[in-house]
Amino acid sequence: MAEQVFVKPPSAGPSLSALPPLSLYVHIPWCVRKCPYCDFNSHEARGELPEAQYCEALIRDLELALPLVWGRRIYSVFFGGGTPSLFSAKAIDGLLAAIRARLPLTSDCEITLEANPGTFEAGKFRDFRAAGVNRLSIGVQSFNPRHLQALGRIHDEREARRAIEIAQQSFENFNLDLMYALPGQTPQEAKCDAEEALAWQAPHLSFYHLTIEPDTVFFRRPPAVPDTEESAAIEDAVHETLSSAGYGHYETSAWSRPGMACRHNLNYWQFGDYLGLGAGAHSKISFADRVIRQMRAKQPREYLRLIEAGTPVQEERRLGRADLVFEFMMNALRLPQGFAVAAFAERTGLPILAAEKGLAQAEARGLLERDHERVRPTERGQRFLNDLLEIFLPG
C-alpha cells in the first residue's frame, strides 16, 4: 500500500517554520498639549503624571504577557507616545531594568525614546543614555516658525535647534521627525527644512506627509493645505534634497545614512512580531500555527483599572488568510525595495500563491514589479501607495 501523504487544503491556516524577530513597544500616553493634527492615543497632561503607578502597571502588563513570548529574545525596544521624555530618567531606567529581568535582550538591542524639544534638559537626557537608551527620536516637525505655529507645536525653532545640540552630546544615533505639505508651505520652504536637518548630520530622518485624520482638531477645522499637485512638488523637493546628500530612502517616510535604518520600524515593515505594553498599545505575535493581534485599553485610567484586574487586553483576534495577505502587503510594500518572495511564506506561513490575485492585478496596473525572487512597488506604486494597498483588502 502506498504511503499516505497529507496535503494541507488551501483553506487551512498558516504554518510558520520559524518565528520572526520580536520587538517591544512601550506606550506612554501623555503630552504637554495635544497637537491639532494628532490622531495617536495621546492625552494632555493635567497636573502631576501618575509616573510611579503607570510604570508599575507596565511591568505588570509585561508579566501578564510573558506566556505569549516565552524563550524569545527582544531585538528592539521603543518608548513611544505621547511624549515619553515627560517621564523621568529614573522611571525609564527602572522600566528597562524590569524588562531585562524578564526578557532576554540581544547584545546590540536598539532602544529608542521619543522626545519633543519642549521637554529637553541636558542632564536628564544624559541620564536617559546612562539608563540604556541608545537612540533618540526628536519631534522637530519643522524649523520654520510660521509652520510650527500652524501645527500647534509647543516649541519654537530655537528650542528645536537647542534640543538637537543636547541630543548630539549624548547620542550618536538619533532621528529627526519632520513633516511636509504643511499649511501654506512651498517646495522651497520644505527644501530648507530638509537642508537644515541634513546640516545637523542626523543619522536618520523621518519626513511625514501631513494628513488630515478623523477625530482631530484639523479634521473639524481644516487648515488650507497644499493641493495634490503642490504636495507632489513639495515631496519631490524633499526627496531630491535627501537623495543628493546620500541618504537612503528605505521606507515611505524614512531616510537614513547607510547602516542606520531604524531596526524597530523595519521590523514592523518586514512583518516581524512586536509586544505592545501600555494604554492603547497594539501587539502582533506569531505562533507555529497562527498569528494574533491584541489591543489594550486606550484610556489611561481604564488601562490602569484593568491592569489591577489582570485583564488589560480589550481585543484579541486571530488573523485569517485574507488578513495575513493584506497586513503583510500593507507593511512590506511601504519599503521601496519591497520584499523577497520567500519572506512572504516565512512571515505569514502561507504560500505566495495566496496573494497571486492581488499581485497580478497590481502588476497589471503598473503599481508593482516582480520576478521569481522579489516583489517591489514601482515609482507609481510608491506615489499611489493607498491605491496599491487597496488591491489587497479582504473582500
N, C-alpha and C positions, 0 to 999 in steps of 0.2 A: 504494500500500500504506500502511495507517495506521501511524503512528509507534508503536513498541513502548514500552510503559511498564512499568517494573519495580515491582512491589508487593512489599514485604518481607512474607514469611509471618509469621503470629502467633508461630511458634516461634523466629523469628530473635532474635539478641542485641540488646543496646541500641545506640542510635545517638545520641551526645551532640553537640549543635550547638555547645556551648561547655563548657569545663571549669569546675568550681566553684572558689571560693576555696580556697587551700591554707594550712593551719596546720602548725606544727611542735611536736611534743611531745617533751620530753626527760625520760627517767625516771632518777631517782637513787634506788636501791632500799633505802638503809639508814635505819634508825630507831634511836633510843636503846633503845627497847623495843617489842616487838610488842604492839599493843592486842588484848584478847581478842575484840573484835568484828570485827577487820580481816581481810578476805579479799583485800586488794590484794597485789601482788607486792612485799612489803617484808620486810626481813631485819634482825634485831638486829645492831647494830654491835658486833663483838668485836675489841677492840684498835684500832689505828690504821687509818683508812679508806684504801684504795688510791686516793686522790683523783687524783693525777697520772696514774696508769695508766688509771683509768677515763675521765678527760677525754680522754686520747689515743685511747682506744677509741671514744668518742662521735664524735670528729672523723673517725676512720677510717670509722665506720659511716655518717656523713653522706656522705663521699666515695664509698663503695660504692653509695649510693642515688641519687646525683646523676643518673645516666642516666634515672631514672624521672620526674624533675621538671625537666628542663632548661627554662630560659626562663620558669619560673613564679615569681611573687612570693609572699613569705610575709606573711600578714596578721596572724598572731599567733604568739607563742612561749609555751609553758607548761612550766615546770620543775616536775614533779610527783614523787610518791614513794609510800612512803618520806617522808623529810624532807630536801628539797633544801637547806634552810638549815644542815644539818650541814656542807656544803661551804663553803670559804672564799669570800669575795667575790672574791678574786684568781682562783679557779678559774672562777667564774661569768662574770667579766669575760673571761677567756681563751676560754671557750666561745662567748660572744656575739660576740667578735671573729672567731673561726673561722667562725661561722655567716655573719656579714656578708660575710666574704671569699669565701664560696662560693655564697651565695644572696642575691638582692635582697630587702630588707625594705621594706615600704611606709613612707612617712614617718611615719604615725601608728600603726605596728605596736604592738599591745598585748603587753607582755612581763610575764608573771606568774610569781611564785615562791611556792611553798607553804612555810609556816613553822609551827613549833609553838612555843607560849610558852616551853617549856623551853630553846629554842635562841636566844633573843633577846639580842643585845648591841647597844647603841645605835650604837657606832662601826661595827660590822660591817654593820648594815642601812643606814647612810648610804652605805657603800661599795657595797652592792648597788644602791642608787639611782644612784650615780655610774657604775656599770658599764652602766646602761641598763635595769635592771628598773624598770618604771613602774607595776606593780600587785602588791600583796601579798595572799596568801590565808592567813589565820591560823586554825589549827585549835583553836578555843576549846572547842567541844562543849557546854560548859555553864558557868555562873557559880556553880553550886551545888556546894559542896564534897562533899556526900554523893554526888551524881551523878558528879562527876569521879572519885571513888574507886571507885564501882561500875563505871565504864568503864575503869578501869585506866590512867588518864592519868598522865603523869609530872609534870604541873604542877598547881598548886592555883589557886584563884580569884584570889589576889593576883598570881600570876605572869601570869595571863591578862590582868588589867587593866593591869599594867605593860607587857606586850607591845603592847597596843593603844596605850598612850601613846607608846611608842617608834615604832610604825608611823606614828602621826599626825605625828611630827616630820619624816619624810622622804617620806611618800607621801600624795598627795591621793586616790589611787584604791586602796582596799583592801577586802577581803572578810572577813567573819567567818563561819566554818563552825560551825554548831551542830547538835545532834541533839535529837530529841524522842521521846516514847514510851519513855523510859528506865526502868530498873528502879525501881519504887516511885514514879514521877513522877505528880503530879497536874496537872490542867489549870491550876491557879493557879500552880504552880511553873514550868510551861512558859511561861506568860504572863509571869512575872517574868524569865525568861531573854530572852524577846523584847523586853521593855521595856528591859532593861539594854543589849541590843545596839543598840536604837534610840537610847538615850541617848548612845552613843559616836559617833553620826552617821556610821556606816559607809555609803559609797555603795552597797554591795552586801552582801546577807545570804543565806547558804545554810542552809536548815533541812532536815535529812535525817531520815527516819523510821528509827529503829534496827531493823534486820532481822537475824535470826539466820541467818548464812550457813554452809554446809558448810565443813569444814576450818578452823574457828576454835575457840578455847577456849570461847566461848559456845555453840557447837553441841554440844561434848562435855559441857559443864556449864552447861546453860541457866539463866539468871537468871529470876526472876519478873518478867515484863514486863506492862504493861497489856494487857488483852484487846482484842478488836476494837472493842467499844463504847467502852471507855475511851480507846483510841487515837484514835478518831474525835473524841471530845470534846476531847482534847488538841490534835489537829490544828486543829480549829475555833477553839480559843482562840488558837493561834499565828497563824492566818490572819487572824482578826478584828483582832488587835493590829497586825499589819504593814499590813494594808489601810487601817485607820483612820489610820495615820501617813503615808499617801500613797505607800507602796512598791508597785510594780507586780509582780504575780505572773506572770512571763513564762515560767517553766518549772516543772515539777513541784516541784522543791526550791529554786528560785531566786527571789529578790526583789531589786528594785533601785529606786533613785531614777530619775526619767526620764533617759534617755540614758546610764545607767551599767550596762546589762546587760553581762555578760561576753562579749566578742566570740568568744573562743576556744571557750567552751562552746556558744554559739549556732551556731557553725559545725558542731559535732557534730550538734546537733538539727536543723539545716537540711540535713543530709546533704551537708555540704561535705567536702573532702578533708583528710587530715592524714598527715604523715610522722612515724612514731614512732621515736625513737632510744633505745637503752639496753636493759637487761635486761628482757625480757618485754614490751617496747613493741609496740603494735599500729599498723598503718597501714591507711588506706583511700585508694586512689589511682585516679583515673579517667583513662581514655583515650577517644579518639573512639568506639571500638567495644567497650569492655569496662571493667569495674570490678574491681579486685583488692583482696584483703585479705592482709596479711602479719602474722606474729607472730615476734618474736625470742626467742632462748633466754632462759628465765626466771631460772635460777640465775646470779648474778653471775660466779662462776668459769667456768662453762661459756660464758657470753656472752663473757668476755674471751678464752677459748681460741679460740672460733670467729671472733672478730674477727681474731685473728692469722692464722687460716686463710683469712680473706676470705669467710666464709660465716655471718654472724650470723643470717640468716633461717632459722628452723626450719620454718615452714609458710607456704605461699603458695597461695591458691586464687582462682579466678575466680568471681565471683558470677553465678549463673543468674537467670532471670527471677523465679522464686518468691522467691529470696533477696533480690533487689533490692526487690521489693514489701515483704517483711517488714521488712527493715532500714530502709527509708525510713520506714515507718509506726512502727517501734519508736522512732525518733528524733523524727520530726515530730509525733507525737501526744502527746509529752511537753509540747508547747507549748500552753497554754490557748487561744491564738489559732489553733492548727492550722497549716494551710499553704494557700497559693494553689494552685488546681488546676494552673495552668501550671507550678508549681515541680516537680511530680512528674515530668513529662517532661524538664524541664531537668536534674534531678539524677540520674534513673535511665536516661534515654534510651529510656523505654518510654511508650506511650500510657496515659492514665488508665484506659482500659478493662481494662488488665492487672490492676487492683486492684478492678474493679467488684464481683465476687462478695463479697469481704470487706467492701467499703464498704456494700453493700446489706444484708448481714447485721448489721453493726454499727449501721446506722441503724435497722433494724427492732427491734433490742434496746434502742434508746434510748441508745446509748453514743456516738454522734456525730451531728452535723447537718451538712448541706451544701447548697450551691446551685451554680450554674454557675461561680462564681468561687472559692469557698473551702470547705474541709473542716475542721471543728474538733470536738474532743471535747466532749460535753455535760458538765454538772457531774457527772452519774452516771459518765460515761466517765473523767473525771479521778479520781474517787474509786476506781473499779474499773479502773484502768489495765491491770493484768495481764490481766483478762478481755477488755478491748478488744484488746490486742495479740495474745492467743492466737488470735483470729479469723484473723489474717494469717499464722500459722505455716505454713511449707511443708508440704504434705500428705505 
